[in-house]
Amino acid sequence: NIFIFLLFFVSTGLTVCYSFRLCYYSITGDFNFYSLHSLNDEGWIMLKSMLSMLMFVIFSGSMLMWLIFPTPVMICLPMELKMLALFVSVIGAWIGYEMAKFSVSWISNSLKFYSYSYFFGFMWFMPNISTFSMNYVPLMLSYNLFKSFDQGWNEYFGGQGIYMNLKNNSMFVQFLQNNNMKIYLVLIILWVIML
């Protein structure tokens, strides 16, 4: 069926386009966190789970193929169909690269394609329905609280600030108590002066 054939190659091209855009954004993008975030890619819990998932997918895919097709069938494709998959993958990667270069910070021709890039890049209306509209108010509230409390007066008057003040005061009192002979003599002198 020609429709299934075209649908297969269009889906292959769009998958390569999305994957290339995702890799381009994640590799060449700026670091959008605060400098206090300690991020690295050595999380062994995530790496072990990804490795086990990779092995499971490879083995289960080959096992499923052997169970569905018990006798191997020789598929002989002409050269045009062999090159068509590679051609569609290259074209999809090129389209993904071109869509990733769309800039919205300058007045340019790319602003004409911003609505298309927004629509295709955000899986239609799924993020607006599921995340943005539901979480915008709590996220902005938590951002403002983080800016005013965690990076503001709460540093000095919060739990750690009070702890540091009490620690400094107790260290000063401990210093005075360690020199008790001097304090005893000073108190005697003050007592003599006052009498």
C-alpha positions, 0 to 999 in steps of 0.5 A: 500500500502506497499510503503506508509506505509514505507514512512509514518514511514520513514518520522516519524523517520526522523522528530523525528531525525531532531527535536531531533538534533535541540533540542540538538543543541539549548539546549547544544550549546554554546552562539555564540553572543557577550556579549553585546547582551541582549537576553532572552526568555520573548518576549511577542510578540513572546510568544503570537503569538506562543500561539495563533498559538498553539491554532489555530492549535489544534482547526483547526486540530480537526475541520478539522478531525470532518468535514472530518470524520463525524462518528468516525471510530474505528481503531483496530491495532495489538500490533506490529503496535502500537509499531512500531510508538514508535520504529521508534520514539525512533530510530529516536531520537537515530539517531538524537543524534548520528548525533548531536555528530559528531565532526569536531574539532578532527581527528576522525572517525566522519570526515568520516561522515562530508559530510553526516552530512553536506548534510543531516543537511543543507536541501541539497543545499538550504542554499548555494543557498539562503543564503550563496552565496548571503550574504557572501560578505555583511556579511563579509563586515559588520563584518569588519566594525563592528569590525573596526568602532563600536568596534574601533575608532568610539567609541571615534570619533563617535557621542557618543564620540564627545558628551562626549567630548563636554559635558566634555568641557561644564561642565568645562566651566560651572564650570569656569562660576559658580566661576565668582567672583574668576575669576573676582578677578584673572583678576583684579590681572592679569591686575594690574600685566601687567600694 
